[in-house]
Amino acid sequence: MKVELQALAARHPAARAGVGAALQPLDLAVGAGEQVAVIGPSGAGKTTLLQALACALPPAAGRLRLDGAAPWSLPRRELQKLRGRLFLAPQVPPLPPRQRVVTAVLAGRLPAMSLAASLRSLFYPSDIPAAHEALARFDLAEKLFERVDRLSGGERQRVGLARALLAPASLWLVDEPLSALDPTRARQALDTLVEVARRRGITLVATLHQVDMALTHFPRIVGLREGRCQFDLPTARVSQDLLEHLYANEHEPDGAHAHAPLPEAEALGTGTAGPAPVVMHCR
């Protein structure tokens, strides 16, 4: 799925009245089948960006297009159909505590199922082998028939990611998928998501706090700070200076450096001794 943002601004749904938009006017283009990591300090607008892309909240300004369609201009039925092609994995997956893991994973298929089939699946899981295979990719196959409330936080997070493998989606929006995982599980989870997305031609946009994981697994990095895009570059062009500027004074929001604009040459990766310029995808 192709994603296009034109001067899109969005407010976090939990924001207090009078608080500015969490996501400032942003231009961003993601090609169909591309994998992009979005990094930045807490409060940068990463989660709000994913919710806007998932058509979970309307833009405060600007335009969003998904495969050329403007979601908020579509009739209700068409908007619901489009949402069925999106998969949003929140940091804390909304899994019913008394539900079996097999049912929670197969719920990823609900957008492609009729009402009767989805209700039947609650009591008689329709494709247990598919759920088992998806869980196995995250080393959770033995938890197939466990209840969700008996899982650890990291296991629940991986169950939420396993859902993506069964979802009929062409755009995966994954929010902080590694927050409850140890380094080994984190690498396994990202390896699986990126490999499956590439093989199926699924567009993947993931927010990450683990910068090293983003640099290792994704070919393109978008840096957000205070709702604004600081850089949008191929991973090989993301320098230590850019990262230091992105996270500078993270715990001192009034610091002078926190609001200083990136030098144009650094944002574009065009230092005098560096390689040729890279076209920016957002500003």
N, C-alpha and C positions, 0 to 999 in steps of 0.2 A: 504494500500500500504506500502510495506517495503522500507525503505530508508537506503542507505549505502554511506558514504563518506570515501574515502581513501586518506589521505594527500591532500585534496582538498584545493586549493587556488583560490581566485577570486578577480577581481578588480571591484570596483564600476563603473558603466557605465559613470558617470559624473566626474570621477577622472581625474586630469590633467596628462599630460604626465610626466613620471619620478617619479610619486608618487607610493609608494609601494602598494602591494595588500591589500585591505581592510580586506580580510579574509585570514589569514595565514594558512599554511598546517594544515588541520583539519581532524581528524578521528571521525566519528559519526555514530551511528547505531540507527535507530528508527524502532521499530517493527510495523507490520500492526495493525491498530486499537489503537495505543498508542497515548496519549496526552502529549505533551511536551511544556513547556514554556521556552523561551530563554530571559534572562535578561542581563543587563549590561548598562554601561554609554553610552551617546551619542557618536557615532563614533566607537562603538565597533565592527561593522561589522554585526549587526543583520539583517538589510535590505538586505545587499549583500548576506547573507546566504540564505534568503528566495528566492531571485531572482535566485540564483544558483539552488536551489531545484526546482524552477518552470521552469527550462530550459529556462529562459529568458536571461541568459548570459552564455557563455561557460566558463569552468574552465580555470584559468591561469596555473594550474598544478593539478596533481592528478586525481582522478576518482570519478564519481558519478554513482550510480546504483539505479534504481527505479524498484522494483519487479524483480531484477536480470538483468534488461536491462540497457545497457550503452546508454543513450539518444543520445549523440553526435556522436555515431557510427551507428545510425539507418538511413535508407533511409528517405528522407524528408517526405514522406507520413506516415511512421510509427512514426516519431517524432511528427507530427501533431496529430496523433491518440493518442499518449501518453499524449501530452499536454492537450487533451480533458478530461483526467482523473485527471487533476490538477486544483485546484482553488486557485488563488492568490488574496487576498483582500488587496490592498495597503492602506496606512494610509489615503490618500485622494482618494476616489473612483472616477474613470474617468467616471462620469455620464454626458451625453449630457444635457446642461441646459434647453433646450426647450422640452425635452422628458417627457412623463408622467411617474409617479412612477411605475405604473403597467407594463409598457413596460420595464423600467430599471430593475425591479426585474426578469421578465420573461427572460431577456437576459442571466440569469445564465444558461438557458437550451440550448443556442445556439450550444455548441459543439455536442449535440446529435440530432440536427435538420438539415434537408436538407436546401440547399440554398433557395429553393422556400418557404419552411415553415418558415424560418427565416425572409424572406422579407414580407411574408403575416402577420407575427406576429407584424411587425412594425405598421401596420395599423389596424389590427384586433387581439388584444391580444387573444392567444389561450386557456389559462386556467386561467381566472380571479379568480376563487375560490382558486387555489393554491397560487397565488400571495397574495391574501388577507390573507390566513392562515399564510404564511411566514412573512408578515408584522406584523400580530397580535402578533407573538412571540416576536417582538421587540417594541410592543405598538405603531404601526404606521398604523394600519388598516384604520384609517380615512383619511390617506393621499394617498389612493390607486390611485385616479385620479388627484392628484395635479401635477403641473409641478415641475420638479426637481429644477429649479432656484428659486422657492418660499419656499424651505425648508431651515432650519437652517443648520449650519455645522454638528451638532450632528445628525440631522435627516438624512442628506445625508450619514453620516458614517453608520448609522443603515440600510439604504436602501442597501448600499454596502454589509453589512453582511447578510441581508435577501436573497440576491442572492445565497449565499452559500447553503441555504436550498433547492434550486431548481436545483443546479448544479449536473451533472452526474459525480461527482468527488469522488475519493477514497483517495485523499490527499488534505487537506485544509491547506493553508499557509496564515496566518493572521498577518498583520504587524500593530502593535500599534493600535488595534481596539478601544481603550478607550480614545484616545487623546482629543476628543471633547465631551465626555460624562460626565455627573454628576455622583456622586457615585452610586445613585440608578439605573440609566440607565446602568452604567458600569457593575454592578453585574448582572443585567437582561441579558445583552448581553453575558457575559461569561457563565452564567448558561445555556443559550440556546445553545451556540456553543458546550460546553463540553457535555451537555446531549444528543444532537442530534448526535454528533460524536460518543459517546459511544454506543448509541442504534443502529446506522447504521454500526458500525465497521469502521468508517472513521479515518484515521490517521490525527492528528491535531498538527501542529507546529505553535505556536503563539509567537511573540515578544511582550514584555511588559515593560513599564517603571514603572508600578504600582506593586512593589514587593509584597505588601500585597495581591493583587489580584492573583498574580501568585502562591503564597504559599497556598492560600485558595482553588483555583480551579484546580490546576494541580498536578498530582502525581509525576512528575519528573521535575527537574529544571536544565537547562544548563546555566552557567554563562560565558559570553564572555567579554573580555576586550582587546582592541587594536588588534582585529582580532584573538585572541587566546582563547582557552577554558581554563578557570580557574578552573572550576569544573563541574561535571555532576553527579548528585546525586538524590536519592529519596527525595521528599520534606521534609520528617521528619528528614533527615540528614543535611539539609542546616542550618548551625548555624549562629548566629549573627556575629561571627568573620569572617566567609567566606563572608558575605554580606558587612561588613565594609571594608574588603580588596578589594573586587570587585569594590566598589565605592570610595575608598580612593583617595583623591586629584583629584577628577573628574575635578575640574576647575583649577588644577595646574599640567599640564602634565609633567612638569620638576621635580616634587617632587620625592624624592628618593623612597618613599614608593610605588609610582604609578607603578614602574617597578620591584618591589621586587617579586620574585617568591613565590607562596603559599607554605608553609611547606607541605611536602608530606603527613604527617599524617592528616593535616586539609583538604587537597584536597580530600583525600580518606575517610575522616570521621573515622580515626582510632586512635583517642586519647587513651591514656592508660586507662582512666576511661570510655571510650565510648564503644559502641557496636561493633560487628564484622565488618570487612571490607566489603565495597561494591565494586563490580566490576565496573571499570570506562568504559564509553561508548565512551569517546573521550579523546584525549590528545594533 
